[in-house]
Amino acid sequence: MTVDELIARECIRQTMVNYTMAGDRLRSEDFIAVFTEDAVLETERVTAADAFRCEGRQAIREWFGRWRAPGRETSAQRATFIRHHLSSSQIELGGPDSATARTYWVAYSDIGPDHCGYYVDLFRKTGEQWLIAHRKVRLDWRAPHSLYKTAIASL
């Protein structure tokens, strides 16, 4: 492995952390900044109630903004916190400006472990940054009393 490959992998990991931290803290501009202009953010292998697909930064911004929409109370909005923890991540460089990754995650809320799954990502180097060009969010499990039942799509 070369120094450039190590730097690329660490930059990709930082982008993943930026996504997670911004999402958990509802920092929309920081969240949007991890995506390419033409990015796709979508669910895969989830129920129809949880399914969504956003194409482009503006669509992702609108989807993300629903978390703060006035007058929309959901069980997720009654949670006092959400923390997504990233664990195993396999990053494969496809060239000097592209990479794929598969990363496991688990989300904790007031009830403890709330839901978990993995991301399937395509990253693209844009300038000096490695940004998400396509993210598929896959849900493996959700607690019976999850505070995030259908919160993803149905805010």
Order of alpha helices (4+ residues) and beta strands (2+ residues): alpha-alpha-beta-beta-alpha-alpha-beta-beta-beta-beta
